[in-house]
Amino acid sequence: MNLKKTIQAFVSLFYPKLCVICGNPLVADENHFCLECFLKLPKTNYHLNPDNQATDRFAGKIPLVKGASYLYYNKGGTGQKLIAEIKYKDNRHLGEWMGALLAKEWLSSGFFRDIDCLIPVPLHPSKERKRGFNQAEMIALGIAHVTGIQVNTKNVFRKKANTTQTKKGLFERWKNTKDLFEVKDLDFFKNKHILIVDDVLTTGSTLESVAQSILKAKEVKISLLCLAIA
């Protein structure tokens, strides 16, 4: 055992890494999850089914090529705990790791085969400064590490810091996000297939607003991917 591993083993005796779901200590080769929780991840497998709940939420609103979510987001469940760990406990590395995990699992399905660019849903600069990172960007970076697809965080921006969506109804959410995003260079998206990436899909109003801003470009195609779907 080299010096680095010896030090890590010594530190883990007093400060063991814990599973983000159940809180039990992790053993060697476990990352973020214990094996039991990892095997119980509530996966949707939407990437194997073109007609799914993720795409259904945008029917008649935006022309989607495809859409999928990796996990189900159930109140008090694993999906909710994961999102809370990433967004509110400053665990940006978990977001990136989850993006890489789903990309590795989906790669053979061809879901990413014709995607030209990943666009994480932007936070307003003031909110990103407060949080310290954009969770959607972390997920997109994880996907990029596996697929090699470009991540662009500059071309789409949020024009205003809208109020939280959490307790709003369907119409209020749509009104709160209408014309919320703008594209700096529409020609960048011309003739490209864009995959918009976010953490949680609820009503889809925010993702719809991002998509509408991009769809102003010529001959652009849009797809969507979220870590979890509520």
PyMOL CGO cylinders between C-alpha atoms (Angstrom):
from pymol import cmd
from pymol.cgo import CYLINDER

trace = [
    CYLINDER, 0.00, 0.00, 0.00, 1.46, 3.37, -1.04, 0.3, 1, 1, 1, 1, 1, 1,
    CYLINDER, 1.46, 3.37, -1.04, 1.62, 6.42, 1.24, 0.3, 1, 1, 1, 1, 1, 1,
    CYLINDER, 1.62, 6.42, 1.24, -1.48, 8.08, -0.23, 0.3, 1, 1, 1, 1, 1, 1,
    CYLINDER, -1.48, 8.08, -0.23, -3.63, 4.99, 0.31, 0.3, 1, 1, 1, 1, 1, 1,
    CYLINDER, -3.63, 4.99, 0.31, -2.22, 4.53, 3.79, 0.3, 1, 1, 1, 1, 1, 1,
    CYLINDER, -2.22, 4.53, 3.79, -3.19, 8.10, 4.75, 0.3, 1, 1, 1, 1, 1, 1,
    CYLINDER, -3.19, 8.10, 4.75, -6.65, 7.69, 3.20, 0.3, 1, 1, 1, 1, 1, 1,
    CYLINDER, -6.65, 7.69, 3.20, -7.22, 4.47, 5.13, 0.3, 1, 1, 1, 1, 1, 1,
    CYLINDER, -7.22, 4.47, 5.13, -6.13, 6.12, 8.37, 0.3, 1, 1, 1, 1, 1, 1,
    CYLINDER, -6.13, 6.12, 8.37, -8.38, 9.16, 7.85, 0.3, 1, 1, 1, 1, 1, 1,
    CYLINDER, -8.38, 9.16, 7.85, -11.36, 6.95, 6.95, 0.3, 1, 1, 1, 1, 1, 1,
    CYLINDER, -11.36, 6.95, 6.95, -11.14, 5.28, 10.35, 0.3, 1, 1, 1, 1, 1, 1,
    CYLINDER, -11.14, 5.28, 10.35, -12.08, 8.58, 12.03, 0.3, 1, 1, 1, 1, 1, 1,
    CYLINDER, -12.08, 8.58, 12.03, -13.94, 10.36, 9.21, 0.3, 1, 1, 1, 1, 1, 1,
    CYLINDER, -13.94, 10.36, 9.21, -15.57, 7.67, 7.06, 0.3, 1, 1, 1, 1, 1, 1,
    CYLINDER, -15.57, 7.67, 7.06, -17.31, 8.64, 3.84, 0.3, 1, 1, 1, 1, 1, 1,
    CYLINDER, -17.31, 8.64, 3.84, -21.06, 8.12, 4.15, 0.3, 1, 1, 1, 1, 1, 1,
    CYLINDER, -21.06, 8.12, 4.15, -23.72, 7.04, 1.69, 0.3, 1, 1, 1, 1, 1, 1,
    CYLINDER, -23.72, 7.04, 1.69, -25.66, 10.12, 0.59, 0.3, 1, 1, 1, 1, 1, 1,
    CYLINDER, -25.66, 10.12, 0.59, -28.92, 8.15, 0.76, 0.3, 1, 1, 1, 1, 1, 1,
    CYLINDER, -28.92, 8.15, 0.76, -28.85, 6.00, 3.92, 0.3, 1, 1, 1, 1, 1, 1,
    CYLINDER, -28.85, 6.00, 3.92, -25.91, 7.56, 5.77, 0.3, 1, 1, 1, 1, 1, 1,
    CYLINDER, -25.91, 7.56, 5.77, -24.05, 4.27, 6.29, 0.3, 1, 1, 1, 1, 1, 1,
    CYLINDER, -24.05, 4.27, 6.29, -20.24, 4.27, 5.95, 0.3, 1, 1, 1, 1, 1, 1,
    CYLINDER, -20.24, 4.27, 5.95, -18.93, 3.47, 2.46, 0.3, 1, 1, 1, 1, 1, 1,
    CYLINDER, -18.93, 3.47, 2.46, -16.44, 0.70, 1.93, 0.3, 1, 1, 1, 1, 1, 1,
    CYLINDER, -16.44, 0.70, 1.93, -13.58, 0.59, -0.57, 0.3, 1, 1, 1, 1, 1, 1,
    CYLINDER, -13.58, 0.59, -0.57, -14.60, 1.23, -4.22, 0.3, 1, 1, 1, 1, 1, 1,
    CYLINDER, -14.60, 1.23, -4.22, -18.01, 2.68, -3.24, 0.3, 1, 1, 1, 1, 1, 1,
    CYLINDER, -18.01, 2.68, -3.24, -18.61, 6.25, -4.45, 0.3, 1, 1, 1, 1, 1, 1,
    CYLINDER, -18.61, 6.25, -4.45, -21.38, 8.42, -2.99, 0.3, 1, 1, 1, 1, 1, 1,
    CYLINDER, -21.38, 8.42, -2.99, -23.70, 5.38, -2.56, 0.3, 1, 1, 1, 1, 1, 1,
    CYLINDER, -23.70, 5.38, -2.56, -23.44, 2.12, -0.71, 0.3, 1, 1, 1, 1, 1, 1,
    CYLINDER, -23.44, 2.12, -0.71, -24.05, -0.86, -2.97, 0.3, 1, 1, 1, 1, 1, 1,
    CYLINDER, -24.05, -0.86, -2.97, -27.53, -1.48, -1.52, 0.3, 1, 1, 1, 1, 1, 1,
    CYLINDER, -27.53, -1.48, -1.52, -28.72, 2.07, -2.25, 0.3, 1, 1, 1, 1, 1, 1,
    CYLINDER, -28.72, 2.07, -2.25, -27.05, 2.07, -5.66, 0.3, 1, 1, 1, 1, 1, 1,
    CYLINDER, -27.05, 2.07, -5.66, -28.97, -1.05, -6.67, 0.3, 1, 1, 1, 1, 1, 1,
    CYLINDER, -28.97, -1.05, -6.67, -32.22, 0.58, -5.51, 0.3, 1, 1, 1, 1, 1, 1,
    CYLINDER, -32.22, 0.58, -5.51, -31.88, 3.77, -7.60, 0.3, 1, 1, 1, 1, 1, 1,
    CYLINDER, -31.88, 3.77, -7.60, -35.38, 4.49, -9.00, 0.3, 1, 1, 1, 1, 1, 1,
    CYLINDER, -35.38, 4.49, -9.00, -34.44, 4.48, -12.69, 0.3, 1, 1, 1, 1, 1, 1,
    CYLINDER, -34.44, 4.48, -12.69, -37.05, 5.35, -15.31, 0.3, 1, 1, 1, 1, 1, 1,
    CYLINDER, -37.05, 5.35, -15.31, -35.38, 3.81, -18.39, 0.3, 1, 1, 1, 1, 1, 1,
    CYLINDER, -35.38, 3.81, -18.39, -37.09, 6.53, -20.42, 0.3, 1, 1, 1, 1, 1, 1,
    CYLINDER, -37.09, 6.53, -20.42, -34.12, 6.63, -22.79, 0.3, 1, 1, 1, 1, 1, 1,
    CYLINDER, -34.12, 6.63, -22.79, -35.33, 3.29, -24.14, 0.3, 1, 1, 1, 1, 1, 1,
    CYLINDER, -35.33, 3.29, -24.14, -38.88, 4.53, -24.72, 0.3, 1, 1, 1, 1, 1, 1,
    CYLINDER, -38.88, 4.53, -24.72, -39.39, 7.56, -27.03, 0.3, 1, 1, 1, 1, 1, 1,
    CYLINDER, -39.39, 7.56, -27.03, -42.92, 8.06, -25.70, 0.3, 1, 1, 1, 1, 1, 1,
    CYLINDER, -42.92, 8.06, -25.70, -42.57, 8.68, -21.98, 0.3, 1, 1, 1, 1, 1, 1,
    CYLINDER, -42.57, 8.68, -21.98, -43.71, 11.06, -19.23, 0.3, 1, 1, 1, 1, 1, 1,
    CYLINDER, -43.71, 11.06, -19.23, -40.85, 13.46, -19.93, 0.3, 1, 1, 1, 1, 1, 1,
    CYLINDER, -40.85, 13.46, -19.93, -41.76, 13.96, -23.60, 0.3, 1, 1, 1, 1, 1, 1,
    CYLINDER, -41.76, 13.96, -23.60, -45.50, 13.96, -22.82, 0.3, 1, 1, 1, 1, 1, 1,
    CYLINDER, -45.50, 13.96, -22.82, -45.16, 17.13, -20.74, 0.3, 1, 1, 1, 1, 1, 1,
    CYLINDER, -45.16, 17.13, -20.74, -44.06, 19.09, -23.80, 0.3, 1, 1, 1, 1, 1, 1,
    CYLINDER, -44.06, 19.09, -23.80, -46.59, 17.68, -26.27, 0.3, 1, 1, 1, 1, 1, 1,
    CYLINDER, -46.59, 17.68, -26.27, -48.08, 20.53, -28.30, 0.3, 1, 1, 1, 1, 1, 1,
    CYLINDER, -48.08, 20.53, -28.30, -45.67, 23.04, -26.71, 0.3, 1, 1, 1, 1, 1, 1,
    CYLINDER, -45.67, 23.04, -26.71, -42.26, 22.49, -28.30, 0.3, 1, 1, 1, 1, 1, 1,
    CYLINDER, -42.26, 22.49, -28.30, -41.10, 20.13, -31.07, 0.3, 1, 1, 1, 1, 1, 1,
    CYLINDER, -41.10, 20.13, -31.07, -38.91, 17.62, -29.25, 0.3, 1, 1, 1, 1, 1, 1,
    CYLINDER, -38.91, 17.62, -29.25, -36.70, 15.06, -30.95, 0.3, 1, 1, 1, 1, 1, 1,
    CYLINDER, -36.70, 15.06, -30.95, -36.38, 13.10, -27.71, 0.3, 1, 1, 1, 1, 1, 1,
    CYLINDER, -36.38, 13.10, -27.71, -36.52, 13.56, -23.97, 0.3, 1, 1, 1, 1, 1, 1,
    CYLINDER, -36.52, 13.56, -23.97, -35.69, 11.47, -20.93, 0.3, 1, 1, 1, 1, 1, 1,
    CYLINDER, -35.69, 11.47, -20.93, -35.10, 11.48, -17.19, 0.3, 1, 1, 1, 1, 1, 1,
    CYLINDER, -35.10, 11.48, -17.19, -32.72, 9.19, -15.35, 0.3, 1, 1, 1, 1, 1, 1,
    CYLINDER, -32.72, 9.19, -15.35, -34.59, 8.83, -12.03, 0.3, 1, 1, 1, 1, 1, 1,
    CYLINDER, -34.59, 8.83, -12.03, -38.04, 9.26, -10.52, 0.3, 1, 1, 1, 1, 1, 1,
    CYLINDER, -38.04, 9.26, -10.52, -38.31, 12.14, -8.05, 0.3, 1, 1, 1, 1, 1, 1,
    CYLINDER, -38.31, 12.14, -8.05, -40.66, 11.04, -5.30, 0.3, 1, 1, 1, 1, 1, 1,
    CYLINDER, -40.66, 11.04, -5.30, -41.20, 13.09, -2.14, 0.3, 1, 1, 1, 1, 1, 1,
    CYLINDER, -41.20, 13.09, -2.14, -38.98, 11.66, 0.59, 0.3, 1, 1, 1, 1, 1, 1,
    CYLINDER, -38.98, 11.66, 0.59, -37.47, 9.18, -1.86, 0.3, 1, 1, 1, 1, 1, 1,
    CYLINDER, -37.47, 9.18, -1.86, -34.02, 8.62, -3.28, 0.3, 1, 1, 1, 1, 1, 1,
    CYLINDER, -34.02, 8.62, -3.28, -34.45, 11.05, -6.19, 0.3, 1, 1, 1, 1, 1, 1,
    CYLINDER, -34.45, 11.05, -6.19, -35.41, 13.92, -3.89, 0.3, 1, 1, 1, 1, 1, 1,
    CYLINDER, -35.41, 13.92, -3.89, -32.54, 13.15, -1.51, 0.3, 1, 1, 1, 1, 1, 1,
    CYLINDER, -32.54, 13.15, -1.51, -30.04, 13.18, -4.37, 0.3, 1, 1, 1, 1, 1, 1,
    CYLINDER, -30.04, 13.18, -4.37, -31.24, 16.51, -5.74, 0.3, 1, 1, 1, 1, 1, 1,
    CYLINDER, -31.24, 16.51, -5.74, -31.22, 18.07, -2.26, 0.3, 1, 1, 1, 1, 1, 1,
    CYLINDER, -31.22, 18.07, -2.26, -27.68, 16.76, -1.67, 0.3, 1, 1, 1, 1, 1, 1,
    CYLINDER, -27.68, 16.76, -1.67, -26.48, 18.35, -4.90, 0.3, 1, 1, 1, 1, 1, 1,
    CYLINDER, -26.48, 18.35, -4.90, -28.34, 21.67, -4.73, 0.3, 1, 1, 1, 1, 1, 1,
    CYLINDER, -28.34, 21.67, -4.73, -28.47, 22.53, -1.06, 0.3, 1, 1, 1, 1, 1, 1,
    CYLINDER, -28.47, 22.53, -1.06, -25.49, 20.69, 0.46, 0.3, 1, 1, 1, 1, 1, 1,
    CYLINDER, -25.49, 20.69, 0.46, -22.90, 21.97, -2.01, 0.3, 1, 1, 1, 1, 1, 1,
    CYLINDER, -22.90, 21.97, -2.01, -22.20, 18.49, -3.37, 0.3, 1, 1, 1, 1, 1, 1,
    CYLINDER, -22.20, 18.49, -3.37, -21.36, 19.56, -6.91, 0.3, 1, 1, 1, 1, 1, 1,
    CYLINDER, -21.36, 19.56, -6.91, -19.13, 16.50, -7.36, 0.3, 1, 1, 1, 1, 1, 1,
    CYLINDER, -19.13, 16.50, -7.36, -22.18, 14.26, -6.90, 0.3, 1, 1, 1, 1, 1, 1,
    CYLINDER, -22.18, 14.26, -6.90, -23.96, 16.13, -9.70, 0.3, 1, 1, 1, 1, 1, 1,
    CYLINDER, -23.96, 16.13, -9.70, -21.05, 15.61, -12.06, 0.3, 1, 1, 1, 1, 1, 1,
    CYLINDER, -21.05, 15.61, -12.06, -20.70, 11.96, -11.00, 0.3, 1, 1, 1, 1, 1, 1,
    CYLINDER, -20.70, 11.96, -11.00, -24.41, 11.33, -11.63, 0.3, 1, 1, 1, 1, 1, 1,
    CYLINDER, -24.41, 11.33, -11.63, -24.15, 12.90, -15.08, 0.3, 1, 1, 1, 1, 1, 1,
    CYLINDER, -24.15, 12.90, -15.08, -21.26, 10.58, -15.92, 0.3, 1, 1, 1, 1, 1, 1,
    CYLINDER, -21.26, 10.58, -15.92, -23.10, 7.59, -14.45, 0.3, 1, 1, 1, 1, 1, 1,
    CYLINDER, -23.10, 7.59, -14.45, -26.22, 8.04, -16.57, 0.3, 1, 1, 1, 1, 1, 1,
    CYLINDER, -26.22, 8.04, -16.57, -24.13, 8.77, -19.67, 0.3, 1, 1, 1, 1, 1, 1,
    CYLINDER, -24.13, 8.77, -19.67, -22.20, 5.51, -19.26, 0.3, 1, 1, 1, 1, 1, 1,
    CYLINDER, -22.20, 5.51, -19.26, -25.44, 3.57, -18.85, 0.3, 1, 1, 1, 1, 1, 1,
    CYLINDER, -25.44, 3.57, -18.85, -27.17, 5.26, -21.81, 0.3, 1, 1, 1, 1, 1, 1,
    CYLINDER, -27.17, 5.26, -21.81, -24.25, 5.37, -24.23, 0.3, 1, 1, 1, 1, 1, 1,
    CYLINDER, -24.25, 5.37, -24.23, -24.96, 2.04, -25.89, 0.3, 1, 1, 1, 1, 1, 1,
    CYLINDER, -24.96, 2.04, -25.89, -28.62, 2.99, -26.45, 0.3, 1, 1, 1, 1, 1, 1,
    CYLINDER, -28.62, 2.99, -26.45, -27.63, 5.72, -28.90, 0.3, 1, 1, 1, 1, 1, 1,
    CYLINDER, -27.63, 5.72, -28.90, -29.38, 8.47, -26.93, 0.3, 1, 1, 1, 1, 1, 1,
    CYLINDER, -29.38, 8.47, -26.93, -26.40, 10.84, -27.33, 0.3, 1, 1, 1, 1, 1, 1,
    CYLINDER, -26.40, 10.84, -27.33, -25.38, 9.74, -30.83, 0.3, 1, 1, 1, 1, 1, 1,
    CYLINDER, -25.38, 9.74, -30.83, -26.55, 12.79, -32.83, 0.3, 1, 1, 1, 1, 1, 1,
    CYLINDER, -26.55, 12.79, -32.83, -26.29, 15.49, -30.13, 0.3, 1, 1, 1, 1, 1, 1,
    CYLINDER, -26.29, 15.49, -30.13, -24.05, 18.44, -31.06, 0.3, 1, 1, 1, 1, 1, 1,
    CYLINDER, -24.05, 18.44, -31.06, -24.12, 20.51, -27.88, 0.3, 1, 1, 1, 1, 1, 1,
    CYLINDER, -24.12, 20.51, -27.88, -25.20, 20.33, -24.23, 0.3, 1, 1, 1, 1, 1, 1,
    CYLINDER, -25.20, 20.33, -24.23, -26.94, 23.39, -22.78, 0.3, 1, 1, 1, 1, 1, 1,
    CYLINDER, -26.94, 23.39, -22.78, -27.40, 23.31, -18.99, 0.3, 1, 1, 1, 1, 1, 1,
    CYLINDER, -27.40, 23.31, -18.99, -30.36, 25.43, -17.85, 0.3, 1, 1, 1, 1, 1, 1,
    CYLINDER, -30.36, 25.43, -17.85, -28.76, 28.71, -16.72, 0.3, 1, 1, 1, 1, 1, 1,
    CYLINDER, -28.76, 28.71, -16.72, -29.11, 30.17, -13.25, 0.3, 1, 1, 1, 1, 1, 1,
    CYLINDER, -29.11, 30.17, -13.25, -29.27, 33.93, -12.82, 0.3, 1, 1, 1, 1, 1, 1,
    CYLINDER, -29.27, 33.93, -12.82, -25.74, 35.20, -12.02, 0.3, 1, 1, 1, 1, 1, 1,
    CYLINDER, -25.74, 35.20, -12.02, -26.84, 36.37, -8.56, 0.3, 1, 1, 1, 1, 1, 1,
    CYLINDER, -26.84, 36.37, -8.56, -28.23, 32.94, -7.69, 0.3, 1, 1, 1, 1, 1, 1,
    CYLINDER, -28.23, 32.94, -7.69, -25.20, 31.14, -9.07, 0.3, 1, 1, 1, 1, 1, 1,
    CYLINDER, -25.20, 31.14, -9.07, -22.89, 33.34, -7.02, 0.3, 1, 1, 1, 1, 1, 1,
    CYLINDER, -22.89, 33.34, -7.02, -24.92, 32.59, -3.90, 0.3, 1, 1, 1, 1, 1, 1,
    CYLINDER, -24.92, 32.59, -3.90, -24.96, 28.83, -4.51, 0.3, 1, 1, 1, 1, 1, 1,
    CYLINDER, -24.96, 28.83, -4.51, -21.42, 28.73, -5.85, 0.3, 1, 1, 1, 1, 1, 1,
    CYLINDER, -21.42, 28.73, -5.85, -22.24, 26.58, -8.88, 0.3, 1, 1, 1, 1, 1, 1,
    CYLINDER, -22.24, 26.58, -8.88, -24.99, 25.61, -11.32, 0.3, 1, 1, 1, 1, 1, 1,
    CYLINDER, -24.99, 25.61, -11.32, -26.21, 22.06, -10.60, 0.3, 1, 1, 1, 1, 1, 1,
    CYLINDER, -26.21, 22.06, -10.60, -27.41, 21.58, -14.20, 0.3, 1, 1, 1, 1, 1, 1,
    CYLINDER, -27.41, 21.58, -14.20, -23.93, 22.49, -15.42, 0.3, 1, 1, 1, 1, 1, 1,
    CYLINDER, -23.93, 22.49, -15.42, -22.36, 19.87, -13.13, 0.3, 1, 1, 1, 1, 1, 1,
    CYLINDER, -22.36, 19.87, -13.13, -24.65, 17.18, -14.57, 0.3, 1, 1, 1, 1, 1, 1,
    CYLINDER, -24.65, 17.18, -14.57, -23.85, 18.32, -18.12, 0.3, 1, 1, 1, 1, 1, 1,
    CYLINDER, -23.85, 18.32, -18.12, -20.10, 18.23, -17.41, 0.3, 1, 1, 1, 1, 1, 1,
    CYLINDER, -20.10, 18.23, -17.41, -20.40, 14.64, -16.20, 0.3, 1, 1, 1, 1, 1, 1,
    CYLINDER, -20.40, 14.64, -16.20, -22.20, 13.72, -19.43, 0.3, 1, 1, 1, 1, 1, 1,
    CYLINDER, -22.20, 13.72, -19.43, -19.54, 15.52, -21.46, 0.3, 1, 1, 1, 1, 1, 1,
    CYLINDER, -19.54, 15.52, -21.46, -16.72, 13.59, -19.79, 0.3, 1, 1, 1, 1, 1, 1,
    CYLINDER, -16.72, 13.59, -19.79, -18.22, 10.34, -21.04, 0.3, 1, 1, 1, 1, 1, 1,
    CYLINDER, -18.22, 10.34, -21.04, -19.62, 11.39, -24.43, 0.3, 1, 1, 1, 1, 1, 1,
    CYLINDER, -19.62, 11.39, -24.43, -17.16, 14.09, -25.52, 0.3, 1, 1, 1, 1, 1, 1,
    CYLINDER, -17.16, 14.09, -25.52, -20.06, 16.39, -26.41, 0.3, 1, 1, 1, 1, 1, 1,
    CYLINDER, -20.06, 16.39, -26.41, -19.42, 20.12, -26.00, 0.3, 1, 1, 1, 1, 1, 1,
    CYLINDER, -19.42, 20.12, -26.00, -20.99, 21.96, -23.04, 0.3, 1, 1, 1, 1, 1, 1,
    CYLINDER, -20.99, 21.96, -23.04, -21.90, 25.60, -23.72, 0.3, 1, 1, 1, 1, 1, 1,
    CYLINDER, -21.90, 25.60, -23.72, -22.73, 27.83, -20.74, 0.3, 1, 1, 1, 1, 1, 1,
    CYLINDER, -22.73, 27.83, -20.74, -22.39, 31.22, -22.43, 0.3, 1, 1, 1, 1, 1, 1,
    CYLINDER, -22.39, 31.22, -22.43, -24.85, 31.39, -25.30, 0.3, 1, 1, 1, 1, 1, 1,
    CYLINDER, -24.85, 31.39, -25.30, -28.10, 31.11, -23.33, 0.3, 1, 1, 1, 1, 1, 1,
    CYLINDER, -28.10, 31.11, -23.33, -28.59, 33.39, -20.34, 0.3, 1, 1, 1, 1, 1, 1,
    CYLINDER, -28.59, 33.39, -20.34, -31.31, 34.11, -17.80, 0.3, 1, 1, 1, 1, 1, 1,
    CYLINDER, -31.31, 34.11, -17.80, -32.48, 37.72, -18.12, 0.3, 1, 1, 1, 1, 1, 1,
    CYLINDER, -32.48, 37.72, -18.12, -33.90, 38.11, -14.63, 0.3, 1, 1, 1, 1, 1, 1,
    CYLINDER, -33.90, 38.11, -14.63, -33.87, 36.41, -11.26, 0.3, 1, 1, 1, 1, 1, 1,
    CYLINDER, -33.87, 36.41, -11.26, -37.41, 35.06, -11.18, 0.3, 1, 1, 1, 1, 1, 1,
    CYLINDER, -37.41, 35.06, -11.18, -39.05, 33.99, -7.93, 0.3, 1, 1, 1, 1, 1, 1,
    CYLINDER, -39.05, 33.99, -7.93, -38.98, 30.36, -6.83, 0.3, 1, 1, 1, 1, 1, 1,
    CYLINDER, -38.98, 30.36, -6.83, -41.27, 27.91, -8.65, 0.3, 1, 1, 1, 1, 1, 1,
    CYLINDER, -41.27, 27.91, -8.65, -41.75, 25.56, -5.70, 0.3, 1, 1, 1, 1, 1, 1,
    CYLINDER, -41.75, 25.56, -5.70, -45.21, 26.61, -4.51, 0.3, 1, 1, 1, 1, 1, 1,
    CYLINDER, -45.21, 26.61, -4.51, -46.60, 27.95, -7.79, 0.3, 1, 1, 1, 1, 1, 1,
    CYLINDER, -46.60, 27.95, -7.79, -49.38, 26.39, -9.83, 0.3, 1, 1, 1, 1, 1, 1,
    CYLINDER, -49.38, 26.39, -9.83, -49.10, 25.41, -13.50, 0.3, 1, 1, 1, 1, 1, 1,
    CYLINDER, -49.10, 25.41, -13.50, -50.17, 28.80, -14.94, 0.3, 1, 1, 1, 1, 1, 1,
    CYLINDER, -50.17, 28.80, -14.94, -48.10, 30.75, -12.42, 0.3, 1, 1, 1, 1, 1, 1,
    CYLINDER, -48.10, 30.75, -12.42, -45.02, 28.68, -13.27, 0.3, 1, 1, 1, 1, 1, 1,
    CYLINDER, -45.02, 28.68, -13.27, -45.51, 29.34, -16.99, 0.3, 1, 1, 1, 1, 1, 1,
    CYLINDER, -45.51, 29.34, -16.99, -46.03, 33.08, -16.40, 0.3, 1, 1, 1, 1, 1, 1,
    CYLINDER, -46.03, 33.08, -16.40, -42.99, 33.19, -14.10, 0.3, 1, 1, 1, 1, 1, 1,
    CYLINDER, -42.99, 33.19, -14.10, -40.72, 31.72, -16.79, 0.3, 1, 1, 1, 1, 1, 1,
    CYLINDER, -40.72, 31.72, -16.79, -42.18, 33.24, -19.98, 0.3, 1, 1, 1, 1, 1, 1,
    CYLINDER, -42.18, 33.24, -19.98, -39.45, 34.99, -22.00, 0.3, 1, 1, 1, 1, 1, 1,
    CYLINDER, -39.45, 34.99, -22.00, -37.05, 34.39, -19.13, 0.3, 1, 1, 1, 1, 1, 1,
    CYLINDER, -37.05, 34.39, -19.13, -34.10, 33.30, -21.32, 0.3, 1, 1, 1, 1, 1, 1,
    CYLINDER, -34.10, 33.30, -21.32, -32.29, 34.86, -24.24, 0.3, 1, 1, 1, 1, 1, 1,
    CYLINDER, -32.29, 34.86, -24.24, -29.71, 33.65, -26.75, 0.3, 1, 1, 1, 1, 1, 1,
    CYLINDER, -29.71, 33.65, -26.75, -26.65, 35.77, -27.54, 0.3, 1, 1, 1, 1, 1, 1,
    CYLINDER, -26.65, 35.77, -27.54, -25.77, 34.18, -30.88, 0.3, 1, 1, 1, 1, 1, 1,
    CYLINDER, -25.77, 34.18, -30.88, -28.57, 32.35, -32.69, 0.3, 1, 1, 1, 1, 1, 1,
    CYLINDER, -28.57, 32.35, -32.69, -26.25, 31.39, -35.55, 0.3, 1, 1, 1, 1, 1, 1,
    CYLINDER, -26.25, 31.39, -35.55, -24.29, 29.20, -33.13, 0.3, 1, 1, 1, 1, 1, 1,
    CYLINDER, -24.29, 29.20, -33.13, -27.33, 26.90, -32.89, 0.3, 1, 1, 1, 1, 1, 1,
    CYLINDER, -27.33, 26.90, -32.89, -28.07, 26.83, -36.62, 0.3, 1, 1, 1, 1, 1, 1,
    CYLINDER, -28.07, 26.83, -36.62, -28.35, 23.27, -37.97, 0.3, 1, 1, 1, 1, 1, 1,
    CYLINDER, -28.35, 23.27, -37.97, -27.41, 21.80, -34.58, 0.3, 1, 1, 1, 1, 1, 1,
    CYLINDER, -27.41, 21.80, -34.58, -29.13, 19.27, -32.33, 0.3, 1, 1, 1, 1, 1, 1,
    CYLINDER, -29.13, 19.27, -32.33, -29.18, 20.73, -28.82, 0.3, 1, 1, 1, 1, 1, 1,
    CYLINDER, -29.18, 20.73, -28.82, -29.65, 18.72, -25.63, 0.3, 1, 1, 1, 1, 1, 1,
    CYLINDER, -29.65, 18.72, -25.63, -30.94, 20.89, -22.77, 0.3, 1, 1, 1, 1, 1, 1,
    CYLINDER, -30.94, 20.89, -22.77, -29.91, 19.53, -19.37, 0.3, 1, 1, 1, 1, 1, 1,
    CYLINDER, -29.91, 19.53, -19.37, -31.53, 20.19, -15.97, 0.3, 1, 1, 1, 1, 1, 1,
    CYLINDER, -31.53, 20.19, -15.97, -31.78, 18.60, -12.54, 0.3, 1, 1, 1, 1, 1, 1,
    CYLINDER, -31.78, 18.60, -12.54, -35.53, 18.15, -12.01, 0.3, 1, 1, 1, 1, 1, 1,
    CYLINDER, -35.53, 18.15, -12.01, -38.46, 18.10, -14.42, 0.3, 1, 1, 1, 1, 1, 1,
    CYLINDER, -38.46, 18.10, -14.42, -41.76, 19.15, -12.83, 0.3, 1, 1, 1, 1, 1, 1,
    CYLINDER, -41.76, 19.15, -12.83, -44.23, 21.06, -15.03, 0.3, 1, 1, 1, 1, 1, 1,
    CYLINDER, -44.23, 21.06, -15.03, -41.52, 21.74, -17.59, 0.3, 1, 1, 1, 1, 1, 1,
    CYLINDER, -41.52, 21.74, -17.59, -42.15, 25.51, -17.74, 0.3, 1, 1, 1, 1, 1, 1,
    CYLINDER, -42.15, 25.51, -17.74, -38.50, 26.46, -17.24, 0.3, 1, 1, 1, 1, 1, 1,
    CYLINDER, -38.50, 26.46, -17.24, -37.25, 23.95, -19.80, 0.3, 1, 1, 1, 1, 1, 1,
    CYLINDER, -37.25, 23.95, -19.80, -39.93, 25.09, -22.23, 0.3, 1, 1, 1, 1, 1, 1,
    CYLINDER, -39.93, 25.09, -22.23, -38.75, 28.69, -21.86, 0.3, 1, 1, 1, 1, 1, 1,
    CYLINDER, -38.75, 28.69, -21.86, -35.12, 27.71, -22.55, 0.3, 1, 1, 1, 1, 1, 1,
    CYLINDER, -35.12, 27.71, -22.55, -36.21, 25.68, -25.58, 0.3, 1, 1, 1, 1, 1, 1,
    CYLINDER, -36.21, 25.68, -25.58, -38.32, 28.53, -26.99, 0.3, 1, 1, 1, 1, 1, 1,
    CYLINDER, -38.32, 28.53, -26.99, -35.34, 30.87, -26.86, 0.3, 1, 1, 1, 1, 1, 1,
    CYLINDER, -35.34, 30.87, -26.86, -33.17, 28.37, -28.76, 0.3, 1, 1, 1, 1, 1, 1,
    CYLINDER, -33.17, 28.37, -28.76, -35.87, 27.53, -31.31, 0.3, 1, 1, 1, 1, 1, 1,
    CYLINDER, -35.87, 27.53, -31.31, -35.54, 31.05, -32.72, 0.3, 1, 1, 1, 1, 1, 1,
    CYLINDER, -35.54, 31.05, -32.72, -32.40, 29.75, -34.46, 0.3, 1, 1, 1, 1, 1, 1,
    CYLINDER, -32.40, 29.75, -34.46, -32.72, 28.33, -37.97, 0.3, 1, 1, 1, 1, 1, 1,
    CYLINDER, -32.72, 28.33, -37.97, -32.94, 24.57, -38.52, 0.3, 1, 1, 1, 1, 1, 1,
    CYLINDER, -32.94, 24.57, -38.52, -32.24, 23.77, -34.87, 0.3, 1, 1, 1, 1, 1, 1,
    CYLINDER, -32.24, 23.77, -34.87, -33.40, 20.57, -33.15, 0.3, 1, 1, 1, 1, 1, 1,
    CYLINDER, -33.40, 20.57, -33.15, -34.15, 20.28, -29.44, 0.3, 1, 1, 1, 1, 1, 1,
    CYLINDER, -34.15, 20.28, -29.44, -33.96, 17.37, -26.99, 0.3, 1, 1, 1, 1, 1, 1,
    CYLINDER, -33.96, 17.37, -26.99, -34.19, 17.33, -23.19, 0.3, 1, 1, 1, 1, 1, 1,
    CYLINDER, -34.19, 17.33, -23.19, -32.57, 15.41, -20.36, 0.3, 1, 1, 1, 1, 1, 1,
    CYLINDER, -32.57, 15.41, -20.36, -33.19, 15.72, -16.61, 0.3, 1, 1, 1, 1, 1, 1,
    CYLINDER, -33.19, 15.72, -16.61, -31.62, 13.88, -13.74, 0.3, 1, 1, 1, 1, 1, 1,
    CYLINDER, -31.62, 13.88, -13.74, -35.04, 13.29, -12.14, 0.3, 1, 1, 1, 1, 1, 1,
    CYLINDER, -35.04, 13.29, -12.14, -38.71, 13.67, -12.99, 0.3, 1, 1, 1, 1, 1, 1,
    CYLINDER, -38.71, 13.67, -12.99, -41.39, 14.56, -10.43, 0.3, 1, 1, 1, 1, 1, 1,
]
cmd.load_cgo(trace, "trace")
